[in-house]
Amino acid sequence: MLTSRQKIILSKLLESDQFMTIDVLAKWLTISGRTVRYDLDAIDASMEDIGVIITRMPGKGVKLRVSENKRPAVIAMLDEKQMMTDKNAQRLMMSLFVTLTGTFTIQDVADEFSLSRSSVQKYLVDVEEWLDHFDLQITKQAWKGLQVIGTERSIRLALYQMLEEKDTDLLKVQTWLNMDRKDFELMKTWLAFVQTERGIHYSESTVDVFYLFLFWWKQQIAMNHYVFVPKNNRHKRHFHLGVIESFIQEHVKDDRSILHECAFLDDLFDQAKIVSYKKGTPHLRNYEREIQFCKQLLSQVSTILHTDLLADEKLTNDLTHHVKAAFMRISQGVEVDNPYTEEIKVRYRAIYEMVFQMTYDMGFEMVASEVAYITMHISAAYERNRSRKFLPTVIVVCSSGLAASSILTSKLEQIEPGFHLINVVRTQDLERMLDETNPDFVLTTQDIQMPEWQQTKCFRVSPLLSDNDKRLIQHEAHKIINRQQLASFNELYGKASLVEPSLFDETIHTAQTQDWREAITLAAQPLLEADYIEQGYIQEMIMSVERNGTYMVFLPNVAFVHARPEYVIKEGISLTVLDQQIEFGDLNPERVDMMIVLAIKEVHNQDFMQLFHYLEHQASRDQLLQKWNRRKDAAE
């Protein structure tokens, strides 16, 4: 089992087709060269079974040589759960163990996790913090040891959410529950009836969680441990529980408890992630609030995107199903995992900001993962719509003949998200066309010299458009669309006042480098030194640019960089001005001279739009820099 750092190294080697030196890896991870070598040995040992090794060449460094047919196996290693190697995973599994056990001793936990009693006592401090989030406590019971206490509803919701965590080892939980094949088949039958009655299919991960949870719940019923459901959650007239409702009526004798048990499980099934549904699912008719929410949100987003999203039946149905579950999760304080949240924030920032701001104004405070899921639904519909409003404008330069220009323009028509082709011109006509049309970028089939005064990007491509060509121009096209959508949102919906943005220490920093990775490191240094972020945040920001490209350059020459909130200690923003412009990013680099590091934990933070609104005006930028220069002069 690889550690998190070893997975980072393996991911880096997998993405690169060049040799990398030990020194570069050590500097990137802020560890010693010896530690890197130990990690490489561990990676080699883990990949031995699949026949993949790391090539080491003196003077050149290391390189991962992996064939295409073995690449999926390496990716699977990166996706493996950490289980007992990470502190967070250890804390999570301990929390699950003590919650399932109910009453336990320090020795019980030590034996289960192969730890010393002193180590367990240290971990239990973290476990108590984790359980407190669910209104649960660990108390000492005379002659019994320790016990997790709280309402039955709190215990159930805590257990369900812990089972859903990505680091949870479900097979281990199954052994704790003593769940055999017969039990598994019964749970499988129960869940099949639930899905049939609801006209849906749950995601595979959700199904695995429900098998375990329902088996545990069945044991709770056998011990007469019944739940109390608040009145607001008992409004339904009918439940969609399949044969489980019959089980409840047979084994729970009290009518009041039957109602509460049915209401609890029905809500739980409502909030779970689904992958498909039948059209016209009957029980959706009871969710008028969710339907109206979707209509209001889509109507507002449609205005900004100049696209009739309400006409997309698939979107309205998909979104209603998602919002139904999201509202249920919000009411119960359950957070859904979305592995794509940070990528969505980068690639679809405009729509993400629209969804966040509009849902917030509608009175719904959604966590980042929920906002990202809604963004995914809307972005998919927008791309299906083939709206021509924000598509980039392109000039094609081709002097080699009609055949080359014909096949190139035909290939362009097949590439998502699409382009507005202004014209196909000869080299000698390019300068005139640039003056007349001001395109977003130029594609050329031969080497050309762009006018020195012209800032328009120019890409040399093959008329047949290689995979690299397609990837490059798609990246540029999506980036342009994102910027235009963000500008439209800011113009039509902007509520941020044009005030100087608040930085974490009211200081604008400076840095000198030509390497974009080092630039991110230097820009994040003030936040790191002031204990706003952990070292891992810097590595995550660099990897985000390596994975996603330069989408985060939302304004000319300004990069907004951030990463997952796990490494954020407290929220803050740092702004760094580079002494000269640098090439930011490897894929389709952007010229950048200003770096903004956003250390943000929660989605409910309008700092990004405030910064965007302020810095999009050159006069505001100049005013901010002049004010800082006066401060610096006064200090000196």
Steps between C-alpha positions, in 0.01 A plus 500: 500500500651832391500805724348830385844644419600192302177529301584863424843395368350215295235733356768751406708233322191362324411843359852577378672356194837647601770395745477677838791539739487403866587860590199636308263256673655575839467876452144466371392295805723684749664177616852358484643317200543193720128499582417523129721196432328303777162594354610394151609162639159457664325591173714248311412227751126577471509485118702180482191281464374693197839502329563876503826651619660841536799549270794669673775651289805672654522863397143505365280394789199267515219424258198272517481268202149358473321357197146607418357161598659526847416866559151420642661279768728786607203740510313245713789508749464877523127461570547244779375610841768591751334308785751487784783707348351846553406657830161611368416150378614355834282746690203426273524123541543534878190720511306238306625220724404668827163612360415148383629345822316742727683397819875438479830519685833652406635146469222404256607780265870426549448134409286580195741753352828346622595810697631570847257621767677837509462540122129418525452762771662760274280399208183506711543877540457530121218246503312705760541813283367306199200359686417839650416612147207256518398598857647179638722464807725238653431453870642271769261238633558343840614137467439512124773716349425770244179558306383712207183679603254715312149478358422200282450735206841663552670161522332381180579814302860496623544135407350549154721800422812323627420201279477737202846652560746417223760370747264250662602134468157343447636145502642561847163633617335187362723283721417717804130441430546122455301526180488170309389407149140433607477844661648659189242336273215622720630858491541470124135393468382784722687762301383356168137550610574857616656592165217340302231681697683831461583448132869573557842338518743607772871543433717194567668663800160594645373144458804366689437744784129414520573126527705562815279770646175304455651190658613708801158671512331158506706415810395828663133411444559155652630675816198737505720801427251726324551843350323830560445710186416873537150602400617689190642174364177307552287682244483224236180305455661210316839334528693321227680229694401183317502189722685691774172666600347158555800403714451812713129432549573141604786571741407840644180467702446865591317702227689815595837326465391347167432849365835633621698204364331528157554876489869465589580237238293672231699821554825303490407340168396842368840657566719227345681542168333344195636421154175457306123533532184426306326794335195621686604354835172527699637605839667812352156660477521557876803726466350829382756705694790325324336542158448874557858536623632344178280719282610819677869406487494394134306810402764729653795306360333494156485880500874530555600220261251612232376142480155353572599235752138451607429346160744216576274229642792278599655783702178584686439134586862427596529816707169443681615152604830640622346796685248271670790304649708812567222668701464186707875489566502868599212453745683210666845658496638228272779595257534308175845431357572646156845400370474757220434811711838670460519414131152646446604820681785536252345387171147635544563787741243733344206260531624388843493862623154552350362193677660593832382863495148430374430211737637705789272792410208257483569407863681169451850473646657212310843352560753501216435138397127567447567819303749308284246225423237754393768672290571169326131457410473853359835488317402173331172655383675815378739295288212289365324820402785605267436864583694729269511796738840454664682290240851630417562672167774348284696594188665218305819581308564252221701576186578140405181433307127446507523135609691587819265782598193291417595205719616729783172696511303173482698361793434820696125451461525162673684628809318594818405757613507660151631818339389802300717474188550855374690415182777299337769744388841508337803605700515840329139574591533411872597842634207668331256237630637537853432875485150452364375208712709470821467117532552304821781299341661399172561151361768457237631204300841657448749715689396864493624816666230675701518882516696610808218721622244219473416312822274242333613142560615298200512118489687299236298186421487221244210521251404151626496622863701258711378401846741754652367769265143423603586501869677835468227688315223341707676622811523852355136494388367388840718760669359780284141386557558486875641853505216641290237329716667634813503851355132471403410379850698783655329755276139383537503360850799666665429597859857542624570865564809647337705514817860408561516125573602388847826306512591285795776736618413813297825457311581452135808282467759491224695211352766443238500179298444366150368160611122482548522222761740706705275802450209313663728392783621858559148643475374250759793549737343787701191288568716202593720698738195656668341152552209556264586194290701179525786407265274256315288791375791624287554158345126467427493840324792404278339166415172677418676708234676190368170310475265772382719743310467876539124545541564692822639801310153657502630853431788606272832442679330401831502141631254401776643182654346279768464134593291265711406640843648208698830687528344834600541583870316833483370706211715769341611658174848599395591710196848489345633717216779347290784727397440399138250291306551125493364212291244348737421130451628232263196435282401816310689735736380852583704814564456585870642769728254481790429192717207480742497206741153426634498296820129434539333230709133554423302578188324786681769753420456785252866600500561353155229706327602810694860458383390431143267800500774727634798378299327486162533880495854608416450826686417306818810287461717809457338665801559192716866473399561874547348485847726208590806677362422801721472269800835340415671837452364621833622185675849543356 
